[in-house]
Amino acid sequence: MALCTLASQTISSAPVFEHKKEMVDGHTKRYGIDRVVYFEIHETAYQAIQREKNIKHWPRVYKTRLIAKENVTWRDLYDENCKALGQ
């Protein structure tokens, strides 16, 4: 597998589009992150933020295992993310 940069963010589908199209300065633009390879939907913003904070502290190998378990080919899930959010 090629090396890649992982980003963990709590955002809605509109900002995902902005990050995907490099309309927002920051980590995703700086490192050319343009795919959603894993996402979770939570009932509350608090739950989402807590989960993000937990995942950010995991070793990289844990994160890649989590992604590979759900998305073996690391395909872009952006469209599925928008559908799941009713966009």
Rosetta blueprint (number, residue, H / E / L):
1 M L
2 A L
3 L L
4 C L
5 T L
6 L L
7 A L
8 S L
9 Q L
10 T L
11 I L
12 S L
13 S H
14 A H
15 P H
16 V H
17 F H
18 E H
19 H H
20 K H
21 K L
22 E L
23 M L
24 V L
25 D L
26 G L
27 H H
28 T H
29 K H
30 R H
31 Y L
32 G L
33 I L
34 D L
35 R L
36 V L
37 V L
38 Y L
39 F L
40 E L
41 I L
42 H L
43 E L
44 T L
45 A H
46 Y H
47 Q H
48 A H
49 I H
50 Q H
51 R H
52 E H
53 K H
54 N H
55 I H
56 K H
57 H L
58 W L
59 P L
60 R H
61 V H
62 Y H
63 K H
64 T H
65 R H
66 L H
67 I H
68 A H
69 K H
70 E H
71 N L
72 V L
73 T L
74 W L
75 R L
76 D L
77 L L
78 Y H
79 D H
80 E H
81 N H
82 C H
83 K H
84 A H
85 L L
86 G L
87 Q L
